[in-house]
Amino acid sequence: MNGTVATAGFGQFLHDRPSGARRWDVDGTGTAAVLAIFANTPALLASGIRVIA
């Protein structure tokens, strides 16, 4: 999802393109942890995320 705040009550990855921050909000409450900050901020699509557990 693009933006800085989760919009639903479940886990979401957030992509803040202007700042380059990639965040994870585990429960959709709006408290998201920054996972990484990138200098080059290309468009990010859901198909570009791979979760390995």
C-alpha positions as CSV (number, residue, x, y, z in Angstrom):
1,M,0.0,0.0,0.0
2,N,1.2,3.5,-0.7
3,G,1.2,6.0,2.1
4,T,2.3,6.3,5.8
5,V,-0.7,5.0,7.7
6,A,-2.5,1.6,7.5
7,T,-6.1,1.8,6.4
8,A,-7.5,-1.5,7.7
9,G,-7.4,-3.7,10.8
10,F,-4.8,-6.3,9.5
11,G,-1.1,-6.4,8.8
12,Q,0.1,-4.2,6.0
13,F,3.3,-3.1,4.3
14,L,3.5,0.6,3.7
15,H,5.5,2.3,1.0
16,D,6.1,6.0,1.6
17,R,7.6,6.9,-1.8
18,P,8.5,10.6,-1.0
19,S,10.7,9.6,2.0
20,G,11.8,6.2,0.7
21,A,10.6,4.5,3.9
22,R,9.2,0.9,3.8
23,R,7.1,0.1,6.9
24,W,5.2,-2.8,8.4
25,D,2.1,-2.3,10.5
26,V,1.4,-5.7,12.1
27,D,-2.2,-5.0,13.1
28,G,-3.4,-2.0,11.0
29,T,-3.6,0.3,14.0
30,G,-1.3,3.0,12.5
31,T,1.9,2.2,14.5
32,A,4.2,1.0,11.7
33,A,7.8,0.0,12.1
34,V,10.3,1.2,9.6
35,L,12.0,-1.7,7.9
36,A,14.2,0.2,5.5
37,I,14.8,3.6,4.0
38,F,15.9,3.7,0.3
39,A,17.5,6.7,-1.5
40,N,16.1,5.6,-4.8
41,T,12.4,5.3,-4.4
42,P,10.9,3.5,-7.4
43,A,7.2,2.6,-7.6
44,L,6.5,-0.5,-5.5
45,L,3.8,-3.0,-6.4
46,A,2.4,-5.8,-4.2
47,S,3.9,-8.2,-6.7
48,G,7.3,-6.8,-5.9
49,I,7.2,-8.0,-2.3
50,R,8.3,-11.5,-1.3
51,V,8.0,-12.7,2.3
52,I,10.2,-15.6,3.3
53,A,9.3,-17.2,6.6
